[in-house]
Amino acid sequence: MNDKIKNGLQISVSGIRGIYPDFLTSEIVFNFGIVFGSYIRTKKVFVCSDTRTSGKSLKDSIITGLLCTGKDVVDLGIAPTPEMGCVIEKEEMTRAAGIVITASHNPQEYNGIKFFSEKGTFLNTEEMKRMLDVYYKRAFTISKEPGFLSFMEYTDKYFSNIYRTVDVERIRAKKFNVVVDVCQGVGAIFTEKFLKGLGCDVVLLNKEPPGIFAHNPEPLPENLVELSETVIKEKADIGFAQDPDCDRLAIVSEDGNIPGEEMVIVLATRDILEYHKKGGIVVNLSTTALIEEITRALCVSVHRTKIGEVNVVEKMKETGSVIGGEGNGGVIFPDVHYGRDSFVGMALILEYLAYREKCLSEIIDEMPKYFMIKKKISISDRQKVEEILKNIREKVSGSEKVNLEDGIKIIRTDGWVHIRPSGTEPVIRIYVEGKNKNVAERYLSEFISLLSG
């Protein structure tokens, strides 16, 4: 792997991402098709993409690479990333792996590759390392007989799997009025149909043209102003925002308030624990402390992991947890499949609203108050990132309660700060949560000065 690839691509348990075509080229994607085909032991590989304009070209490249290794490829077309996990888990007659061409929440100029093992989950750290060893050592396997390409539509089955896990009739009876910002992503094709299946009246924002994002697609509050305004204008019961590949979700309440993507896993967790079943919860280190607050009264254990969907999933399997996810709007409900899923998130939240028979703002007002700030600082030099983190570790060591499992998390009585290098962008992420806005802003200022000092 040359220096251009090293410097231009972000490689982690979330897959591979880079700017197209400056760093993530059709040639690189073709090569990773050969690498993954040589690494994975299954004969069949499912492939799909999101709506990005570079998606068709890169999907064709990955398919060609896989076929060269003798793999049989099933093209799902444009499909949600969570559908990939579901099809691998549910279609058990033939073991299969999967690849999604997507850069998830990254800006439009990016694209990427997400790799799924035959378990239906992302490759974990060790699996990713073994696959990259195939790349670095050029241990490719080219088959004398190329694989067979076929096509399949699975989305209806995928949605049916979700419908079976919730009280569809109760949700339909409420006839919710819902606004969704699909940001020209995969949701522009599928979300209206999914919500109408739950009896909702639906208004879609930013449906056309596919793949040309109307705004930064990451579902953060600053990107949801139009959604908030439309919820008020349409007198909607709730607003949802999906990222381009539909594994993340954010919400807006009926009064236009934007409670943040953290509230997604909180509401979904409450629905499962209060109306489905009791059991353990798994979230990552950056997820709101409100999770501990709402589970304490229910005598339910909370486990925390390193950031990364696969880390949460593996802990969920280990502990037999009934729900899990990440505070970035990713809900993981094993009764459907082991992966973050915005469609699952929407179904569980609508079910919770139907059961509670209260508006969303009232439900949120009942809960303890926390204030979270999420910032990122662009730093492309990985060595500089390590130096900065080392400097902060030395300053807080011995005087603070610190978790070093993933970056640095400083835990205080009235809040916490989590600083870590991103696996999907050339940035340092800093997450701060306090019991009120003043605490959070004070902690942010304190640690921003350390990052820049």
Secondary structure, DSSP 8 states (H G I E B T S, - for coil): --HHHHHHEEEETTEEEEETTTTS-HHHHHHHHHHHHHH---SEEEEEE-S-TTHHHHHHHHHHHHHHTT-EEEEEEE--HHHHHHHHHH-TTS-EEEEEE--TTS-TTEEEEEEE-TTSSB--HHHHHHHHHHHHTT-----SS---EEE---HHHHHHHHHTTS-HHHHHHH--EEEEE-TTSTHHHHHHHHHHTTT-EEEEES-SSTT--SS--S--GGG-HHHHHHHHHTT-SEEEEE-TTSS-EEEEETTS----THHHHHHHHHHHHHHT----EEEETTS-THHHHHHHTTT--EEEE-SSHHHHHHHHHHHT-SEEEETTTEEE-TTT-SS--HHHHHHHHHHHHHHHTS-HHHHHHHS---EEEEEEEE---HHHHHHHHHHHHHHHTTTSEEE-SSSEEEEETTEEEEEEE-SSSSEEEEEEEESSHHHHHHHHHHHHHHHH-
